[in-house]
């Protein structure tokens, strides 16, 4: 069995919906830690859709496995576009 790749899903009010500057870090909505990217996306999608009418509320997925093991290779769907 492969080692789980941990992902954190959380959200809150942001200053600009295009960015990730959270207005009140003390009031973040922590959805949870998930053992796969797919399960994190499902949780992110559910939380985001529940607050869709609030334009300044944003949810994000943090790849904890990258923070814990920066040398770990990433799958294609997890790579960020370099630009």
N, C-alpha and C positions, 0 to 999 in steps of 0.2 A: 504494500500500500504506500502511495506517495505521501510525503509530508504535506499537511494542509497549508495552503497559501492564505494567510489571514488578511481580512479586509475589514476596515471600520467604516460604518455608515453613520453620518450625523448631518445635522443641518441647523439652520437658524436664519435670522434676519441679516441680510447683507446690505452694505452701503450702496452697492451698484450690482444689479443682477448679472452683469457681465463678469464680475470679479468674485473673489473669495474673501473679501474683507468683512468678517463677521462683526456686526455692531456691538453685540453684548455676549462675549465668550462665556460669561457666567450663566447664560440662559440658552445654551445649545441643547438641541433635542438629539440625544444619543440613541440611535436606533439599535445598534449592537455591533458585535464582531462576528464575522461569518467566515467559514472555512473554505469558501471558493468564490471565484469572481461571479459565477452565475447566481449563487444564492445572495451575494451582496447586491447585484443588479436588481434582483426581484425585490429586495427590501428597499433599495433606493427608489425604485419605480413606485412602489406602494406609498412610501412617505411623500414623495414629490407630488404624486397625483392627489393625495389627500389635501395638499396645501396649494393646489394649482391656481386658485384665485388670488393668492397673496403674492404679488409680483416680486416683492423683496425678500421672499423666503426661498432659500436654496439648500438642497441636500447634495452631499458629495460622498464619493467613495475614496478612502485612503488605503493604499496598498501597504499594509503594515509589514508584509513579508519583505518588501523592498527596503524598509527602514531597518528591519532586524537582520537582513542578509543582503547588503547592496550588491554582492557579487552574483546573486542568484540570477540565472538567465530568465528573461521574460518571454511569454508567448506573444505571438504577433498581435492579437487583439488587445493586449495590455500595453503595447508600445505607444508612446506618444509621438505624434508627428513632429519631426525636427524641421524647423523652418527659420 
